[in-house]
Amino acid sequence: MANEKMLAQISEKAGFIAALDQSGGSTPGALRQYGIPDDAYNGDAEMFKLIHEMRVRIITAPAFTGEKVIAAILFEATMDGQAQGKPVPSFLWKDRGVVPFLKVDKGLEAESDGVRLMKPIPGLDALLARAGKLGIFGTKMRSVIEQNSPAGIAAVVKQQFEYGAQIDAGGLMPILEPEVSIKTPDKAGAEKTLRDEILKGLDALPAGKQVMLKLTIPDVADFYKPLIDHPRVLRVVALSGGYTRTEACKLLAKNHGMIASFSRALINDLKKSMSDSEFNAKLSEAIDEIYDASALKV
């Protein structure tokens, strides 16, 4: 594994992971939330330029440091971009003390058997090699569970672990993200099915191998403690999943050993029209709230 200091920070340090990895499908919504309407740009190139400017504004803000934000998940175009004249991964780690991760999935298939598997990830080995050279520590990939479907959930977990093995072989730390939708009718049941399948996958990992897990905050507090305590798990992080920041933080604070990896709940109050002082104050407020929910448990 690449950097021992990064590994120590991810495994031990108090704090949370910022998810700044909105891709093509979710970028327009993120820009609208930021105050940039759809008719303000033409085509993907202009859209990605605007979202990159937003992300750079976030990662260069005074509060965005490794003191509370231990890592950040990037979209591929952000990884390839620059912040203050430096490659973003290098800027994050060397200037801010934030460990860089990369989103590698290419989106979701249509729902089948109550789940949405990941689309194939062509060229993954080449992407991993390029990411490693740029200083990326690990990766993240997302599937979605819509129903408590044992066969569907087993397929999701199988796919996640298979890609996880490929990512590990490429020298990076995989974050497996089998998200249970908060709209799942039997959410608690789906979480039990998921936990059991993940435990099977973890038990089958070779000695010395580890993965990270990014999971929906469970209905039952500390439900994922067996995963958090498993020797094959480096860390378990939580997605905000459509909850407001207040809701997500309140729920997360009840789950010991689980830290945040929030996206919308981190950036929703930020607007392009804000002055730098207003923007930085709002971001600092969000960082403090999410940090407290991750580090200071009920």
N, C-alpha and C positions, 0 to 999 in steps of 0.2 A: 504494500500500500504506500502511496506516494509520500505524503508529508506527515511525520510523526506529530508535529505540533498541531496540525489540522485535526488529526485523529484524536488527540487528547482533548482538544477543544470541543469537538462534536460529541465525544463520549461522556465528558465530565462537567463541562462548564454550564453554569446557570444561564438561562436566556432562551431565545426562540429563533426559529428560522423564518425569514421573510420570503414569501413566495412571489417573485416578480416575473412570473413565467407565462403570462397570458400569451396565447398563440393567435394564429390568424382568425380562428373562429370567435374567440372571446375578446379580441382587441377592440373592436368597435364599441362594445359595451363598456369596457374600461375607459375608453376615451370619452364616451358620453358622460360617464360618471365624473370624469375629470373636468367636464365642461367644454369638450370639443365635439360639436355635432357631426353627423355623418357627411354633411355637405361641405365641411371645412377642408376636405382632402379628396384627391382623386387617385384611386388605385392603391395597391399594397405598398408600393415604395414610399409614398407620402404618409400612409397610415403608420408604417413601422418607424419612420423618422420621428413622427410625433410621439409615439409610445416610448421610443428610445429617449427622447428629450425628457419625458416624464420620469422615466426610471433613473436617468442621470441626476435629475433634480432630487430624487429620493435618496439615492446612495451617496450624494455629496452633502446632504444635510448634516448639521452638527451632531444630531442625536443618533445618526445611523452609523454606529460603530460596534465593534466586537464586545463592548462592555455589556450590552444587552441583546444585540442582534448577533448571534454566534455564526449564522450562515445565511446565504441568500440563494434561492433557486432562480436560474436565469433561463430565458428563451434563447434559442440558438443565435438569433440575430443580435441579441444583447451581448452574448459571449464574444461575438465577432466585432462588436463596436468598441468605442473608446469613451473614457471619462477623464476629463482634465488632461487630455493628451496621452493617456495610457490605456492599454488593453483593459477592458472591464474586469476580468478575473484577477489580473495583477493589481489593479487599483484597489479592488475589494480587500484582498488579503494583505498587501504590503502597506497600503495607506490607511485602511479602515479596520483591519484585524477581523474581517468577516470572511468565512470560508465559502468559496463559490461551488455551487452545484449546477447541473444542467438538466433541463427537461428534455427527454429524448423521444417520448412517444409522438406518434403522428396523428393522434386523435382516436376516436372511437368508432367501432362498427355499429350498425343498427342493433337495437335490442333483440336478443334471441334467448329463450329459456330464462327470462327474467334478469338478464345481465347485458352489459355492453362491454365486449372484449376490446382490447386494443387492436387497431389496424396493424398490419405488418410494419416493421421498422427497417426498410431497406438501407443498406450502407451503414449499419450501426457500428461495425468494427472500425471503419474509417473515421466515423464521427468520434468514437471513443478515443482513438489515437490522437486526433486533432485536439480534442478537449484536454487530454492529459498534457499535451505540449503547452497548452495555454494556461495550465495551472488549475484546472478543474479537479476537485476532490472526488465528487460523486455525481450520481444521476437520479432522476425521478421520472416515474411513468405511472399513468393513471388509468384504471378501469373503473366501471361503475356498476354497482349492484342495485337493481330496482325492486327485486322480489326475494323472498326467502326461498330460493330455488336451490336445493342441495347440488344438483348436477351443474347448474349454471355457476354457482359459487365455486365449486371444485374446479371448473374450467378456468375461471378468473385466476384463482390462486396458482394453478398449474402454469398458466401463461406467465404470470408475474415471476415465479421462481425460475422458469426457463430463461427468460430474458435477464433475470438477476444473475444467473450463472454466467451468461455471456458477458455481462458488464463487469463482473468480478474478474473474469479471465482477461478482460481488457485493462485491468489495473485500477478500476474506479469502484467506489462504494455505492451499491444500488439502494435507492429508497423504493420499496414496493408500496404502491398506493391502490389498494382495492377499496374504493370509496363506497360506503353504504349510503345511498341517498337518504336525506332526512325525511323524504316523502314516502319511503318504503312502508307499505301498510303494516307489515310485521317486522319493524326495524329491530326490536330486541331479539326476535327469532333469527333474523338474518345475521345479526352480530354473533350469536352463538354458533351458527353454522360456519361463519367466516373464521371465528377464533379456532374452532376445531380443525378446520382445513389448514390454517396457517401453522398451527402446532405440528401437524403431520409434516408439512414442508420443512419446518425448522429442524425437526428431529432427523430428517433425511439429509440435511446438509453435512458435508464432510467436516471432520474436526478442524478447528481453527478458522473456519469460514463464518462470516457474519453478514447480516443485512440490516438495513433500517426499515421501519414500517411507518407509513403515513396513513392514519385511520380516522374515520369519522368519530367524533366524541360520542362514547357509548351512552345508551339510556341508563345503564346501571353503573354508578361510580365505581372506579377501579376494576371494571370488568376485564380490562386487558392486562391486568397485573401479571398473569402467567406469561404473557408475551414480553412484557417489560423485563421480567426477571430471567428470561430464557438466555442461556449462554451464547446462543447463535444470533442474538439481537444486540446491535450496537446502541440503538436508541429508538424510542417510539415517539412520533410526533403526531399532532392532531391538525386536521383541516377544519376550516370554519364552516364549510358546507352549506352556506346560505343563511346561517344564523347571523344576527347582528353582532357587532363586536362585544357589546355588553352581554348578550345571551351566551355567546361562545366562551367568553372569559369566565363567566359565572359557572358554566358547566365544566370547563377545563380545570378550574381551581379545585374541583372535587376529585380529580383523577391524579393520584400521586405517581410521580415518575414519568408523566406524559407532558411534553412541552408543545407549544404552538408551532404550526407552520401555516400561517394565515396569509391570504391574498386580499380578497375583498375587504375583510374585516380590518386589515391594516391600512388600506389606501382610500376607503370610501369617502372620508371627509376631506380629502385633498382636492383642491380646485386650481386650474391653470390661472385663474384671475387673481388668486391670492398674492399679496406681497410676499417676499421671501421670509420676512419675520412671521407673518401669519401662517404661511405654509410650514415653516420649521416648527412653530409652536404646536400646530395641529398634529404633525407627524410625531413630535416628541411625546405628546399626550397619548397617542395611540401606542407607541413603543412602550411607554411606561405601564399602560394598562395590560398589554399583552405579556410583557415581562413578568409583572406581578402574578398573573394567572398561571404562568409557566413555572415560576420559581417559589412562590409563596402559597402553599396549598392550605385548603380548609382543614 
